[in-house]
Amino acid sequence: MQVAKNRPVLVFFTTIDMVNEFYMSDQFKALKGNSITLTERNDADATKTRIIRAARAKNITIMTRAFGRGIDFVVGEKDVKDAGGIHVIQTFIS
């Protein structure tokens, strides 16, 4: 996975197990420094904080499909807006 300069990346998986498997994979190891996971197991405060962080420059958020609907990932940084906004990757067919 190549991360575009200044663009946050949201990666959606169908299950928590898939999120954890990808997060722990050798393929993702080099990108872990800028990444977080977001699943239904996070408490309300952690969820709120991680949603805000997800829209910030250079962050990668690996999450379950539950966060793909009804959540506003608000871009506030000019660098992110200038780079084209958030990059979204969906790993499943809706």
ABEGO torsion letter per residue (X at the ends): XBBBBGBBBBBBBABAAAAAAAAABAAAAAAAAABBBBBAABBAAAAAAAAAAAABBGBBBBBBAAAABGBBBBBABAAAAAAGEBBBBBABBX
